[in-house]
């Protein structure tokens, strides 16, 4: 390899999440260096935080954080299966198992950790597994397929994650914990007790204060675990998740300083005892502590990069507060959750009927938050964390922060925070960074998000971020107008409300009551869309027709030469040979260009406006309906072939797709809506890139929402799992109608979700828990749309009055002489300007 | 394609008023010139405007299929192709001052629509 001698050579051993983050940060710094990554695993970095999602359908590729191409583009030499066997610290060379050598100026150890397996006799048998890598998950998956009962040893955070994985794999799941409670590090005994109750209610049995003595052959199951108190538990599979140990063997072997109980000792710059060697992540020991979470690992990576490039920045410990959902149970822990600080006082709130427990730990003066425990409701987490992290003075009655609000809860104002206050701890964004971004020209939450990455990690700070942005914008005198256009001083959502509540049926009435002027090409189609969503009249009815965009007016998609394309509905992409023949026959006779669309339909191009009715009359007679390809409405429901034909399919995806398409066809919305249904987790229909994605499972359907392909792809969010048909439809009804009701004009579901305050969790609370009490209304509304469906083309070809609109000229039967075609690959295409002028080449338009 | 008439301007009877669509457009063919005719309801009265049907930016005969409305005090049509706005009274493009379309005098006589070209 030809490396310029001036470039600093940096070699990183290990490519886990932290190792990868280090590379990312180093690349972003544009430091002049040559980077080599040596990964002992067969694959590059992947997301271990969401490892259990492997069991809900995510693949190794979904979990990947990078790939070879990305590293190549960055100029990083990434080598997999490169197990390091030797480090020569004098010559500054590392050697891998295969004998390859790599010289370094700077060496970074990001070797991570390995799962601790308690020394229990019998722990090395088959089906005694750990939970750490994708290979581990594959082994668990294989073992689970031959098991009925599974036990997780370890009731900490990771252990409960692992239990969730076993439960999702369909096992009768138990958790065995040595301590008297679950999550003993993060929770107080009361919190641990409530968490146990909640997890047991979900069907996972929890056994605390159990010391396993041995694992031997079982009677009803494969194994029997014997406990010190004489009791036992039968199981087919044992999964150890009893903590981690730093992978410090290399450092040990080659003479770096190691802590008494393991871990490579580092300073605040993450340097080891060798000034050319850094250690970051779970292999590193800082102030006698190993940090077993990803966020502090990232912070170490940033500190090491800062030191390498000569910037300021150090690792000075890390707040281990955490907020998460364990099997759907909300759990939060902040700072000194146990109240161990001398003089600490605490407030608790316990609502047994609703399963909510909150504890607030404050200092002796009741002026600062030291810690908190939240079970069952973590809505106060962000605020409490800000109080704790930024030492904000508490209000007079600190308990008001955790008591259920009667609308009186003191909100933490953005102005109470200093510039150094951390807003987003995932990406280390301070309030000062956000102010800087706004000074730099950002003028919305979305702008700030993409500029600073704030609220793009766990998203927990989204509400606070909005507060800060709004407050800063307000200070600068920016008034963000929500008016849709100059004719209405209302947002689309407000117009929707005005039309629905005021029972307004026409644009004239809307203008008279709430607007001014004549309207324009912004508000007219928006109003037309709302009328359709609310009342669902025929869109070419006299009062609605002038409001429609040209595509809706002529029920086709206008192309660059003023002709239209025709896309009949092919529900689920299933089509009979006879219908294919009809499409081919019509296309041939009218000389139309034909192309297969991305939504499993057939597009016929080049129809003049005056040809549309005759073409559609034939299509309607042959059993076709309009495909709404021209409308901001439901487009297609794409499907794979499913269990009917496919060897891997577990459900009838085509049947489901057809049912869904027929239910939602004709639904007009703020923007187009696409669905897909896949018959198994191989996901051939690409449902996770659609507004509504449905993926079959053994037990029903997983529902994904708000994905998008196109200009700005967005992976859909998993909304609910293992739904039956009726619940699936119920949830889709509610999600879509809520979108129709609240989205901005021309806002796709993906952007709507990004801007929805509270995000996915909020949408779930509205749709699943009916937190706004509007689910009945949403369903009724959707049922009305479904019941009042009509094929617009059928109605149109049957109406002589409507057909008058499809004349090219009001005073002549001639056609537009500018529409000319030439032949290309045996079909027509619009003639170019030059071709139109060179006589004879263009095909005259055939009048049919 | 805009073939400008080289004959002396005269009034052409193109259609009945019922062929017009309130707050929308239709197209008439006069010789080989395509004229977009808009009927705009203002304060209870129908006002007629006639402009060329040729969209000079999109380069297609589509203006009659645009949405009409107002922008500040101007009555405009938005091109259905790329949504530029044209002042119906003067033919000027509001987004591009180097672009405009022809306008034609239009009147109604005995329920017939007449265009001068």
Interface residues (C-beta under 8 A of the other chain):
Chain A: X486 X487 X517 X518 X519 X520 X521 X523 X524 X525 X545 X546 X547 X548 X549 X550 X553 X554 X558 X560 X561 X562 X609 X804 X805 X807 X808 X809 X810 X811 X812 X814 X816 X817 X818 X833 X836
Chain B: X1 X14 X15 X19 X21 X22 X23 X24 X26 X27 X28 X29 X30 X32 X34 X37 X40 X42 X58 X59 X60 X61 X62 X65 X66 X67 X68 X69 X70 X71 X72 X75 X76 X78 X80 X81 X83 X85
